[in-house]
């Protein structure tokens, strides 16, 4: 029997579905992660006591942990090593990290690198293959190759060379925003790890043709890469009746330069459409002084519970995601599942999930005029826009997680055969 371990430091929809895909192929032995969390954990005696003593902290931690719930697929085990990730969350949520002068990015890098080293030492026995993710596989793959273990690599965003190039260009265009472009400031050790991961990987899975292109551009053979778009959450995102007559464009995610939010804000300010609103759902990484000039008819919610997102999508007429560098952008499929047409760029998964002019529009990056043109069309063509939204929902229903798992399992079995 062929045996595979899946390695991921946290939990998210694509990692959970990858684990299911490998399990459905009868290959999964174990999931190794930082920790597992059950939503019922805090209902135990110690959990109830913690809620009474530290209600705000407990609520914040429960929200954070809930996004990282793991359930072991049938026939497999879960191994968790929680202390570093729990410490990271504690430092961030209590504000101690800022008081100590430790950045969130440093804590994430520390946690992932520590986890990678631990996996390399303890979870490469009696297996035939390992499935690991960007930034958490350099040490694991190094040891795995020495033992003849097949290395599957999952790259969820464009390779760092492409990402750094685009963000360096952006820093030159907007020096006042340069500090927000994280790829420009990656430490050399982390870049070396990323390079080593791609070099050592036997096969690489990506979710978009844009991410694939970023690998082809550095000489990775086409035969070493498989593109499989992620699945749409059609089971828990659905079309709902819009409750007002305001024309509303929506953006969700980190309000940042990498995601092109500054171009969207500029376009919206210049358009000045009557009875309209731009809704930004997510934490802003832009300087407050930068946002001040865009306060007119722009509403920012900050971070919201994922369970409430359907309400926000359903309040919008169109979803705009003008990202400069992405791997996929699950928010695109969430919006489509809600029956909302999308405006996005080729540097997301736009080209892989929609046909331009059918379920939405594909526009060039950094193109304020293109954003304005498409938004103005949406504003002036409500009936056609509604039909486009229905087409978006139909397309989302074709892009299922079941389909993702079947394609992934098929490739894994082919490679291991």
C-alpha positions, 0 to 999 in steps of 0.5 A, a space after each residue: 500500500 502506498 502511504 502519503 502524509 499531508 503537511 500543513 501548519 494550519 487549516 484552510 479549505 484547500 488543505 482540508 480538501 487535499 487531505 480528503 482527496 488523498 484519503 479518497 484515493 486510499 493513500 493518506 496515512 496522516 495529516 501533520 499540523 500545528 494543532 487541531 481544534 474542535 468547535 466544542 473544545 471550549 464547552 468543556 469545564 476548562 473552556 467555560 472557566 476561561 470564557 468567564 475569566 477572559 471573555 474578550 480574549 477567549 472570543 478572539 481566540 475562538 474566532 481565530 481557532 475556528 478557521 483552523 479546525 481539522 477533522 481527520 479523514 476516515 482511516 487516517 490520523 492527525 498529529 498536532 504540535 500546537 505550542 508555537 502556533 498557540 503562542 503566536 496567536 496569544 502574542 498577537 491577540 493580546 497585543 504583546 507582540 507589538 509591545 515587544 517589538 515583534 512583527 506578525 510576519 516574524 511570528 508566522 515565519 518563526 512558527 512555520 520554519 519550526 514546524 518544517 524542521 519538526 516534520 523533517 525529524 519526526 514524520 518521514 518514516 514508513 511513507 512513500 510520499 509527502 504533500 507539503 506547502 510553500 514556506 513549510 517544506 524546505 527542510 522536509 523535502 531535503 530529508 525526504 529526497 535523501 530517503 527516496 520519498 516522493 515530494 508533492 508541492 503545493 504553491 498557492 500564490 505566484 512564485 516569489 520572483 514574479 511577486 517581488 518583481 511586480 511589487 518592486 515596480 509598484 513600490 517605485 510607482 507609489 513610494 509612500 506605499 512601499 512599506 506595505 509590499 511584503 514581497 519586497 522585504 522578504 529575508 534572504 533565508 526565506 527566499 532560499 527556502 522557497 527556491 529549494 522547495 521548488 527545486 526539490 519538488 517532484 511535482 507541483 500543484 497550483 490553482 491558477 494559470 498565473 501561478 503556473 506562468 510564474 514557475 514556467 518563467 524561471 524554467 520549471 518544466 511544464 510537465 512538472 506542474 498541474 493546474 487545478 482551480 479551487 472549488 466554489 463554496 456553493 453549499 454555504 454561499 447562495 444568492 439572496 435578495 438585495 435589500 436596497 436600491 443602492 448600487 454597490 461595488 464590493 471588495 473583500 480581503 486585505 485592503 492592500 497594494 498587492 490586491 490593487 485596492 489603491 487603484 479601485 479607490 482612485 477609480 471609485 473617487 473619479 467615477 462619483 456615481 449617484 446613489 452608490 457605495 464602495 464596500 471594502 470588507 477586510 483589514 486595511 494595510 494602507 496608511 490611514 493618511 492614504 485612506 482619508 482622501 477616499 472617505 466619500 461614499 466608501 464604507 470599510 467594515 474591517 474584519 468580519 466573521 466568515 459566516 456573515 460574508 454572504 450578507 455582504 456579497 448579497 448586498 453588492 451588485 458587482 465584486 471587484 478584485 483588481 489584484 496585482 499578484 495572487 495565487 487564486 483568490 477564493 473570494 472570487 468564487 464566494 462572490 460567484 456562489 452568491 450570484 455576484 458578477 466579478 471584475 478581476 485581473 489576469 493575475 488572479 484565477 480570473 482567466 481560469 474560472 470565468 469567460 470575459 463578458 459572461 460571468 464578469 470582466 477581466 481587466 489589466 492590472 494597474 488600469 484605473 480607466 478599465 475599472 471605471 469603464 467596467 463599473 460604469 457599464 455595470 451601473 448603466 446596465 442593471 438587467 444585463 448585470 443581473 443576468 451576468 450574476 446568474 451566469 456566475 452562480 451557474 459557473 460556480 456550481 461547475 467548479 466544485 470541491 468534489 471536482 477539485 479532489 477527483 482531479 488532484 487524486 487522479 494526478 497523485 495516483 498517476 505520479 506515484 504509479 
